[in-house]
Amino acid sequence: MTAPLIVSAGSSTHTGMRRSLNEDAMLASAPIFIVADGMGGHEAGERASAAVVEEFARFAGRESLELDDVLDALSRSRLAVDALSVMATGRAGTTLSGVVLADVDGTGYWLSFNIGDSRTYRLSRGELEQISVDHSVVQELIETGELSLADAASDHRRNIITRAIGAGSTGDADFWMFPAELGDRILICSDGLSSEVPDAQIQEILTVESDPQTAAATLVGEAVTAGGRDNITVVVVDAVFVASRPGMQVQADDDFDENTRPREAAAGGIR
C-alpha cells in the first residue's frame, strides 16, 4: 500500500560568522522535519535543541504521525529541557518549528507546529506563505498596530520571544493541519535565515532551485553572505507524491544582539 504523502528533503546548517557554537538542531527524516534554535548560554542552548530533536527522532521511519504523537514528543521535550536547567547554571530553552506527515482517511496532510520564532513556510503554486506565527514581542506589536513590518526588521526587540520550550516558559505550541498538494515545498528555518534574507529572495531561491538539498544549501549560503549574525539552519521538504483531495487550510489551534532570548518576567513574563 502506498503512503498518502511521499516527500524528498534537503537540509543545511551553519554556525554563522559571529558565533563559535551552533545552538541550532534539526531533524529531516520522514515523517518528521523540524528545526530547533537553542538559547541559554554555556552550551545550554545546544543541549536544549538537541534534546528536543532526540525526543522527536524516536518516531523516524514511521509512515505518518498523529497529533497525539506530537503532543507526546513536546511533553517529553519540556521535561528533558527543564532537566537541563536544573543540572546547569544557564536557563536552557529552545524554539521549535516544523511539520510531520499525517494521514487523514488515506489522504496526505501536513501537520505543522510552532513555538518561538523559528518559522515554517509553504511555497505553493509560486506563492510563499508563512504558516507559523512568531511568538515574539515584535509580532505582538505588529498585531496591535504599534509597529510596522518595515520597522520590525530593525527593532531592538526583534529577538525577544514570548514562548519557548524551557527557559521558564509554559506557553503552548500552535498547530495547523492542512492538505498537502503535489508540488508543495515546505521551508523550515531558524531566525538566522529569516533575519538575514528577505522573503522575496527566499521565494526566488525556492522557485529556481529544484533540488531540495541545493535549495537548502543556497539559502544558508545567502544568509552567511548577508552577515551571518546568528546560527542558520534550513530544512526544505518537497511533496513528490500526494493522495489528496481539495480542501481548506485548517488551524487546529483553538485556542540582533542577534541571539534569540526569552522575554523577562518584569516585562510581562514568558508564557
C-alpha positions as CSV (number, residue, x, y, z in Angstrom):
1,M,0.0,0.0,0.0
2,T,1.4,3.4,-1.0
3,A,1.8,6.1,1.7
4,P,-0.5,9.1,1.2
5,L,2.3,11.6,1.3
6,I,5.8,10.9,0.0
7,V,8.5,13.6,0.2
8,S,12.1,14.4,-0.8
9,A,14.1,16.7,1.6
10,G,17.3,18.6,1.9
11,S,18.9,20.4,4.9
12,S,21.8,22.6,5.8
13,T,23.2,24.4,8.8
14,H,26.0,26.9,9.6
15,T,27.3,28.4,12.8
16,G,27.3,31.8,11.2
17,M,30.0,34.5,11.2
18,R,29.8,35.8,14.7
19,R,29.3,32.7,16.9
20,S,31.6,29.9,18.0
21,L,28.9,27.5,18.8
22,N,25.9,26.3,16.7
23,E,22.9,26.0,19.1
24,D,20.6,25.1,16.3
25,A,19.5,21.4,15.8
26,M,17.3,19.8,13.1
27,L,15.8,16.6,12.0
28,A,15.0,15.9,8.4
29,S,13.9,12.3,8.3
30,A,10.3,11.2,7.3
31,P,7.9,11.7,8.8
32,I,9.5,14.5,10.9
33,F,11.0,17.7,9.7
34,I,11.9,20.2,12.5
35,V,14.3,23.0,13.4
36,A,15.1,24.0,17.0
37,D,17.0,27.1,17.9
38,G,18.6,26.8,21.4
39,M,19.3,29.5,23.9
40,G,20.7,29.8,27.4
41,G,24.5,30.1,27.0
42,H,27.2,27.8,28.5
43,E,26.2,25.1,25.9
44,A,22.6,25.1,27.4
45,G,21.1,26.1,24.1
46,E,22.9,23.5,22.2
47,R,21.9,20.8,24.6
48,A,18.3,22.0,24.7
49,S,17.8,22.0,20.9
50,A,19.5,18.6,20.7
51,A,17.2,17.2,23.5
52,V,14.1,18.2,21.5
53,V,15.3,16.6,18.3
54,E,16.1,13.4,20.2
55,E,12.6,13.2,21.5
56,F,11.1,13.5,18.0
57,A,13.7,11.2,16.4
58,R,12.2,8.1,18.0
59,F,9.3,8.5,15.5
60,A,11.6,8.5,12.5
61,G,10.8,5.7,10.0
62,R,7.0,5.7,10.5
63,E,4.8,6.4,7.6
64,S,2.9,9.2,9.4
65,L,2.2,10.7,12.8
66,E,-0.9,11.9,14.6
67,L,-1.4,14.9,16.8
68,D,-1.1,12.9,19.9
69,D,2.4,11.7,18.8
70,V,3.5,15.3,18.5
71,L,1.9,16.3,21.8
72,D,3.7,13.5,23.5
73,A,7.1,14.5,22.0
74,L,6.5,18.1,23.1
75,S,5.7,17.0,26.6
76,R,8.8,14.8,26.8
77,S,10.9,17.6,25.3
78,R,9.8,20.0,28.1
79,L,10.8,17.6,30.7
80,A,14.2,17.0,29.1
81,V,14.9,20.7,28.6
82,D,13.7,21.6,32.1
83,A,16.1,19.0,33.5
84,L,19.0,20.7,31.8
85,S,18.2,23.9,33.6
86,V,18.2,22.1,36.9
87,M,21.6,20.5,36.2
88,A,23.3,23.6,34.8
89,T,23.7,27.2,35.7
90,G,22.1,28.5,32.5
91,R,18.4,28.6,31.8
92,A,18.1,26.3,28.9
93,G,15.5,26.8,26.3
94,T,14.7,26.4,22.6
95,T,12.3,27.3,19.9
96,L,10.8,24.6,17.7
97,S,9.1,24.8,14.3
98,G,8.3,22.2,11.7
99,V,5.9,19.7,10.1
100,V,5.2,16.0,10.3
101,L,3.5,13.9,7.6
102,A,-0.1,13.0,8.5
103,D,-2.7,10.6,7.1
104,V,-6.3,11.6,7.2
105,D,-8.6,8.9,5.8
106,G,-5.9,7.9,3.3
107,T,-5.1,11.4,2.2
108,G,-1.8,13.2,2.8
109,Y,-1.7,16.2,5.2
110,W,0.9,18.5,6.7
111,L,0.7,18.8,10.4
112,S,2.6,22.0,11.3
113,F,3.5,23.2,14.7
114,N,5.5,26.1,16.2
115,I,6.7,27.6,19.5
116,G,9.0,30.6,19.4
117,D,10.3,32.4,16.4
118,S,11.7,29.7,14.1
119,R,9.5,29.5,11.1
120,T,7.7,27.3,8.7
121,Y,6.7,28.4,5.2
122,R,4.9,26.8,2.3
123,L,5.7,27.5,-1.4
124,S,2.6,26.5,-3.4
125,R,1.9,27.4,-7.0
126,G,4.6,30.0,-6.9
127,E,3.5,31.8,-3.8
128,L,5.4,31.8,-0.5
129,E,3.3,31.8,2.6
130,Q,4.5,31.9,6.2
131,I,2.5,29.2,8.0
132,S,3.8,29.7,11.5
133,V,3.2,32.8,13.6
134,D,6.2,34.1,15.6
135,H,5.8,34.1,19.4
136,S,7.8,37.3,19.8
137,V,7.4,40.8,21.2
138,V,7.8,42.3,17.8
139,Q,5.0,40.1,16.4
140,E,2.7,41.2,19.2
141,L,3.5,44.8,18.4
142,I,2.7,44.3,14.7
143,E,-0.6,42.7,15.5
144,T,-1.6,45.6,17.8
145,G,-0.6,48.2,15.1
146,E,2.2,49.6,17.3
147,L,5.0,48.5,14.9
148,S,5.1,48.3,11.1
149,L,6.5,45.3,9.2
150,A,9.2,47.6,7.8
151,D,10.3,48.8,11.2
152,A,10.2,45.3,12.7
153,A,13.3,44.1,10.9
154,S,15.5,46.7,12.8
155,D,13.6,46.9,16.0
156,H,15.9,46.3,19.1
157,R,13.3,43.8,20.5
158,R,13.2,41.6,17.4
159,N,15.0,38.7,19.1
160,I,12.9,38.6,22.2
161,I,10.5,35.6,22.2
162,T,7.4,35.1,24.3
163,R,7.1,31.3,24.2
164,A,9.7,28.5,24.2
165,I,10.3,25.0,25.3
166,G,12.1,25.6,28.6
167,A,13.6,28.9,29.6
168,G,10.8,29.3,32.2
169,S,8.0,29.2,29.5
170,T,4.8,27.3,29.9
171,G,3.3,28.5,26.6
172,D,1.7,26.0,24.3
173,A,2.7,25.3,20.7
174,D,0.4,26.4,17.9
175,F,-0.8,23.8,15.3
176,W,-2.0,23.9,11.8
177,M,-3.2,20.9,9.7
178,F,-3.8,21.3,6.0
179,P,-4.0,19.0,3.0
180,A,-0.8,18.5,1.0
181,E,-0.7,19.2,-2.7
182,L,1.6,17.8,-5.3
183,G,4.4,20.3,-5.8
184,D,4.2,21.8,-2.3
185,R,7.5,22.9,-0.9
186,I,7.9,23.4,2.8
187,L,10.7,25.5,4.3
188,I,11.6,25.3,8.0
189,C,14.3,27.6,9.3
190,S,15.8,29.3,12.3
191,D,15.7,33.0,12.5
192,G,19.3,33.1,11.3
193,L,17.8,32.8,7.8
194,S,14.6,35.0,8.2
195,S,16.5,37.8,9.8
196,E,19.1,38.0,7.1
197,V,17.4,37.1,3.8
198,P,14.2,38.9,2.8
199,D,11.1,36.7,2.0
200,A,11.2,37.8,-1.7
201,Q,14.7,36.4,-2.0
202,I,13.8,33.3,-0.2
203,Q,10.9,32.8,-2.6
204,E,13.1,33.3,-5.6
205,I,15.7,30.7,-4.4
206,L,13.0,28.2,-3.6
207,T,11.4,28.7,-7.0
208,V,14.7,28.5,-9.0
209,E,16.5,25.7,-7.2
210,S,14.5,22.5,-7.9
211,D,16.7,20.2,-5.8
212,P,15.8,20.5,-2.1
213,Q,19.3,19.9,-0.9
214,T,20.7,22.6,-3.3
215,A,17.9,25.0,-2.2
216,A,18.7,24.5,1.5
217,A,22.4,25.0,1.0
218,T,21.9,28.1,-1.2
219,L,19.6,29.7,1.4
220,V,22.1,29.1,4.1
221,G,24.9,30.5,1.9
222,E,22.9,33.7,1.2
223,A,22.3,34.2,5.0
224,V,26.1,33.8,5.7
225,T,26.9,36.3,2.9
226,A,24.4,38.7,4.3
227,G,26.2,38.8,7.6
228,G,25.6,35.5,9.3
229,R,25.0,37.2,12.7
230,D,23.3,34.1,14.1
231,N,23.3,30.3,13.6
232,I,21.4,29.4,10.4
233,T,19.5,26.2,9.8
234,V,17.3,25.3,6.9
235,V,15.2,22.2,6.0
236,V,13.4,22.0,2.6
237,V,10.7,19.3,2.1
238,D,9.1,18.6,-1.3
239,A,5.8,16.7,-1.8
240,V,6.6,14.3,-4.6
241,F,3.5,12.1,-4.2
242,V,0.3,13.0,-2.6
243,A,-3.0,11.2,-2.3
244,S,-5.1,14.3,-1.8
245,R,-8.4,16.0,-2.3
246,P,-9.4,19.6,-2.5
247,G,-9.7,21.2,1.0
248,M,-9.3,24.3,3.0
249,Q,-6.4,25.1,5.3
250,V,-7.5,24.4,8.9
251,Q,-6.0,26.0,12.0
252,A,-6.2,23.3,14.6
253,D,-5.2,25.6,17.5
254,D,-8.2,26.7,19.3
255,D,-7.3,28.2,21.5
256,F,20.1,41.2,16.7
257,D,22.4,41.4,19.8
258,E,21.3,38.6,17.4
259,N,20.6,35.9,19.9
260,T,17.1,34.7,20.5
261,R,16.1,35.2,24.1
262,P,13.0,34.9,26.3
263,R,11.1,37.9,27.5
264,E,12.0,38.7,31.1
265,A,9.3,38.3,33.7
266,A,9.4,42.0,34.5
267,A,8.3,42.8,31.0
268,G,5.2,40.6,31.2
269,G,6.8,37.2,31.5
270,I,7.2,34.3,29.1
271,R,4.2,32.1,28.8
